[in-house]
C-alpha cells in the first residue's frame, strides 16, 4: 500500500508527496502536486511541477538547481515524453487528490493517505446494507474489524474528522454503542474485582479502586470524583510528625462536599474472639479502621482552612461522610451470632458507613443487571 503525505502550507494550499513516474538508481521523473483553493475555477484544485532529477548511485534523492524554461533560446525546446503506464499512474494519483479536495477541501495540518488494495476498495464501495448483512453473518470478523478501526482511531493525532463522521450517524446509534461499551467496561471491572477477592494487598485495592472509581459511587450514592488518593488531611504536630493520610479523599461533583474512604482488603477479619456465649467482639482491624477514619475527619475539619489550597479548589467539608470498605460477609455468613455482632456494630458506627467488599461487588452487579434490563 502506497502512503502519501499532505502537509498544509496555508489555509488555501497544501503540498503533497511526489508522484514518482519513472525511477532508476541514478535518475527519476516525478510530478510534485500541490492542492490549492482556486476561487475563479474551484474544480481546478491541483497545481503541479514536473521534475527530472539525477544523482549518484549511493546518494539520496534531493532537490537540486533546475534549468528554467525561460532560459531557452530561439529554436531550442525541451521534450518530455511520458509512457502510457506513466500517464495512467499520473491520472490515477491526481484523480485521488481531486476526490479528496472535493470531499474535504484543503486538509489542515498533516494528513496521511494510504492507497488500499482492490479488495478493501471494493468493500468500502459496497452499499451500507450489504456490509451490515455480511458482518452480521460473520460476527467474529465484524468484531475484529471494529477493534482494528477503533485502535486506529485512538492513535489519530487529530480525530476531529473521524468524530464528525460518528456524529453524522445520529444520536440513537451512538447512544446504543456508548451504553454497550460502558456496560461491558462495568462487567470487566467487576470480573477483575471478584477474581481478586482473596488478595490481601492494600496497594492493589488502592490502585484498582482508583482505576474504577465508579465503584465508590455505589457506596456514597452520589456522583463522585476522587480528589486524591493517599491524601494528607492534617494532624501533624509542631515536630512535623503524625500526619493523617487517608486512602481516598473524594467529593460530591455537585455540592463539592468531601468524603473520606478508608480501605482494607477482602481478607481482613471482621470479628475477633468470642466474648461470651452468642457474643463476639469485632476485630482490632475493624474497630481500628473506624477510629482511624474518624480521626481523619477530625483532622480534616480542624485544619481545613490551611488544607483547602493544597487539596484543590472547590472542596468543602460540611460534616464529611466516612466510609470503611473492609472484609467479606463470607466470614460471618450462615452464623447468626456472628452476623448479629457485625450488624449491631455497623448500626452503632453512626456516621461511618461500613461495607464489605462482597457487598460492594453485589451492588455493582445489581447495577449491571438494571442497565442490561434497560437496554
N, C-alpha and C positions, 0 to 999 in steps of 0.2 A: 504494500500500500504506500503510495507517494504522499509525503507530507509537505504542505505548503504553509508558509507563514505570511500573514498580512499584518503590517505594522502601521498604524495611523501616523501621519506626519502633520495633520491638521484636521479640523472638523470637516474639511471638504476634500481631503486627499489621503491616500494610503499607499505605501509601497508594498509590492508583492514579491514573492520568491521568483527567481529567474526561471523561465521556461527553457530548459535545455533541449534544443532541437537536433544538435549534432555534436558529438564529442569523441576525440581520440586522446591519447596520452599527452599530446602537445598542442592541440587546437580544439576549439569548440565554438559553436554558434548558439547564442542564447537570445531570447526575447525577454526584455525586462519590462513587465507591465506595471501600471500604476492606476489605481482606482481614483476617479475624480468625479466631483459633482459638476455637471455641465448645465447651468440654468438655461442656456439657449437651445440645447438639444439634450434633454435629460436621458434619453436612451443611449446616447454616446458616452458611456461611463468608463471606458478603458483607454488610457493613453499608454504609449509604449515606445521602446527603443530597441533596435537590433544591435547586438554587439558580437563582433568576431574577435576572439582572443587567442593568443599564443603564449606558451610557457615552456620551461624546461621540463624534462621527464620527471624529475624529483621535486619540482616546485609545486606550490599550492596555487589554485586559481585566485587571482586578484585583479582588481580594476587597474588598468594602465592608461597611459595617454592615448587618445584616439585621434584619427585624422578626420577633420570636419569636411563635409561635402562642399562647404563653401570654398575649400582650398582647391577645387578642381579648376583646371584651365580650359579654355575653349578647345573643343574637340576631344576632351577626356571624359570618362564616366566610370561608374562602378557598376558591376553586375553582381547581383545577389540571387543565386538560384536556390530554390527550395525543392527538395524531392517530395514526392506525393505523400509519403509517410510523415514527413516533417510538417507539411501543410495540414494534414489531418490532426497531428498532435497539437499544433498551434490552435487550430479551430476548436478542438475539444477543451483545451485549457482555458481559452478565452471565453467559451460558452459558459463554463462553470463560474467564471468571475462575473459575467453579465447576470447570471441567475442569482448569485449571491447579492449583487448590488440591488437588483430588482426587489429582493426579499428583505434585505437588512440595511440597505444604504451603505454608508461608509462605516465599517466597524471601528469602534474606539478601542485604543489600547492595542494589545497583541492578540491576534486570532490565529489559531492553528486549524488548518483544513486537512482532512485525510481522505484520499480517494479510496473508496471501498471497492471490493471486487464485485463482479456482476451478481453473485448470489445475494449479497447484502443489499445491493442496489435494487434488485427485483423485489426483495422482501419489503424494503422501505416504500416501494411504489404500489404495493398491494392495497386494495380498499380496506378501510379500518375493520369492517365486519368480517372480512376474510381472515385477517390477522387474529382477531379475537376468537374466531371459531377454531383456528388452528392451535392457538396457545391453550384454549380451554380443553381441547382434546389431548394436548401434550403438556399437562400441568407442570411436570418437573422441569421441562425445557423452559416454560414461561417463567418459572420461579428463578432459574439460573440466569436467564436473560435479564430479568428485573434486578437481580442482585448485582450483575455486572454494570448495568446502566446507573444504578444508584451509587455504586463505588466510583464510577466515572464522574457523576455529578458532584459527589462530595469533594473531589480533588480539583474541581474547576476553580481557577483563580477569580473569575468573575462569573458567578452563576446567575446573573440577573436575567439573561435571555432564557435560560432553562426554567427559572422560576416563573417567568411571564408565560411560558408555554403551559406550565402546570396550571396556572391560574385560569388560563383560557378554557380548561376543562369544565369550569363551573364549580360552585360550592359543594354540590352533592357528592361527586366522586372523591374530592379532596377530603371531605368530612369522613367518608367511609374508610378511606385509606389511612387517615390520621388516627381514627378510632381503632382500626385493626393493628396499626403499629404500636400505639400506646398500650393496647390490651396485651399484645404479645410481649412487650417490654415488662409489664407487670408480672406476667407468668414466668418469664425467665428470672426476674429478680426473686420471686417467691421460691422458685426451684433452688436457686443458689442459697437462699436463707435456710431452707429446710434441709438441704444437703449438708449444711454445716452446723446442724443442731447440737452436735456433740463437741463443737470447737470451743475450747476454754481460753482462747487468746483474745483479750480485750482489744488489742490493737486491730485485729481482724474486724471485729464488730464495729469499731470506730470508723474504719475506712469504708466498710460495706454500707453502713447507715448513712455515711456522708454521700456515697455514690447513689444511694436510693433513698433520698430524703423524704419521698412521698410516704414512706413507712411511718415516719414520725407524725405525719398529719393524721394517721389513723388513731393515734393516741390523743392528740390535742383537739381534734375535730374542728380546727380552723386552718385556713391557708397559711402555710409555714415556710419561712426562709431561714436557713442556717446562717446566723451572723458569723459564728466562728466555732471551729472545733478546738478542744483543749484551750478554752478561753480563760484568761485571768479575770477574776471577778472581785479582786480586792483582798483585804485581810492581812497584808504584810505588816510586820511590826516595824518599829523605828530602826531595827537592825537589818531591815530588808529581807526578812525571812518569814516563812509561814504563810506565803501567799496561797490563795484558793484558786484551783484550776478545775473547772467543770468540763465534763466530756463534750457537751453541746450547749451553746447559747443560741437560742432561736428566737424569732419574733413573729408576731402576727402580721401578715402582709398588709392588712387593712388598718389595724389600730396601732401597730408598732409596739404593742406590749410584749415584754420579754417573757421567756420561759426557760427554765433550766432542765437539762436532761442528763441524768447520770446512768451509764450503762455498765452492767456487769457481763456475765456470759450465761448462756443457757445451762451450763453445768454448775452454776453457783447454787449452793444449798439454800432452800427457803427456810427450813426448820432446823432447830438444834435438838438437844436431847429431850426426852420425856420428863416433865417436871413432876407431875402427879398422874394418877390413872386418868386417862382420857384428856390429859392436858399436855400440850407441847409448847416449849419456848420457840421463838423464831431464831434463826441462825444469827451468829455475830455479823456475818456479811450483810444480811438483810437489815438488821437494826442499825448497823454502822452506815449503810448506804443512805438510809432515811435521815439519820442525824447529819451525815455529811452534806447532803443536798440542802437541808435546812440551814446549815452553817453557810453554804454558798449563797443562799438567798439573803441571809442577814448581811453578809459582806457586800453583796451587790447593792442592796438598798442603802447601806450605810455610806458606801464610797461612790455612789452612782454619779454624783456631780463631777468628781475628778476622773471617773472612768468613761464618761459619755463620749468624749472626743476620741479616746483610744478604741472604744468599741464600735465607733461609726455613728454618723448622724442618723436621726430618725428612729432611735431606740428609746423606749420608755420603760419604766419599772413600776407599774401600778400593781402591787401585790403579785409579783411574778409567780406563775404556776410552776410546780416542781414535778418532775417525772422520774421514776426509777424503773428501768427495764432490767429484769433480773430473773434467772432461774427458769424452771419449767413446771407446769402443773403435773407432769408425769410423775414427779416425786411424791405427790400427795393424792393423786387420782385413785379412787377406789377405797380410800381410808377416810371415813367420816371424821374421826378425831383430828387427823392432820389437816383435812380440808377446813374444818371448823376453826382450827387455830390460825391458819393463814388468813381466812376471810375475816375473822374478828380483828386481827391485827391490821388488815388492809382497810377495814371500815373505820378504825380508830386513827389511821395515819393522817386523817384530816385533809390538809391542803396538798399532801403528797400523793400523786397518782402512782399506784403500784400496778405494774402489768408484767406478766411473764412473757418470755419470747414466743412460746407456742400460742398464747392468746393473741399476740401481735400478728403471727403468721395467719391465724384463723380469721382475724379481722380483714387482713389483706385478701385472703381467698374469697371471703364473702363479697368484698368489693368487686373482685373479678367476676364472680357469678352474677352480680347485679348488672355489670357492664355488658356481659355476654347476653343476658336476657334482653337488655335494652337495644342491642344491635341485632 
